[in-house]
Each structure stands twice: as structure tokens, then as C-alpha cells.
């Protein structure tokens, strides 16, 4: 998974969970002949990733500190691109808010963090050209 921030690479995730939900509402009437009927209402999506690696060199990648700054100080949606298979030419992309960040570590071990994004608006399938 690649996380984009203003078209710059923010981080690469070693694993992720993408959830797309479709809410359904009951629309049963007397004419439903004893069967419940449903209709699609709203859809939503979210993605969480862990093991994200950021680089703090002159490569132009944005580091973890920028991500932490944004969750505390900016309430703007960022672009999230989800491409689970690097050999594929298709990926999912949408705008999302940073919902949470969790940093984990222990003595003698590397520091990792996980991030959860809440999508706002549609999630679109795109093709790399």
C-alpha cells in the first residue's frame, strides 16, 4: 500500500486492511408478501496499515513526524492509494482523514507505527498508465 500526501509518497505499508461497507435499510411494505425487502443506502470505506516505513532523507518522502503533525494540527483529507500487488496495473484511490496513529516499540526492537484512515467520498479504481 502506498500512502500519498499532496501527491508525495508519505509511507509504504508492509500490511493493510481495506474495508468497504454497504449499508442496507429495510423497506418492507404491506405489499412485500411477508418477505423483508431491503435497499442499498450509503457506502463507506476505511483502511488501516501497519509496519509503515518512512524515509527522512533528501528523497522527497514525507516522514512520520509530518504524519503526527497532521493528525494533531490539520483536519484535512489526504489522498490514499491502495495498491496491494505491485505487479498489478490497478489500484484503489480516495480521500481520507487520518483517524488514528499508534506507535509501538520496545527496548532493543525497532519502532513501528500503524495508521487508520477514514474514507470520505468515493473509493475509485484507477489504472496505472
Order of alpha helices (4+ residues) and beta strands (2+ residues): beta-beta-beta-beta-alpha-beta-beta-beta
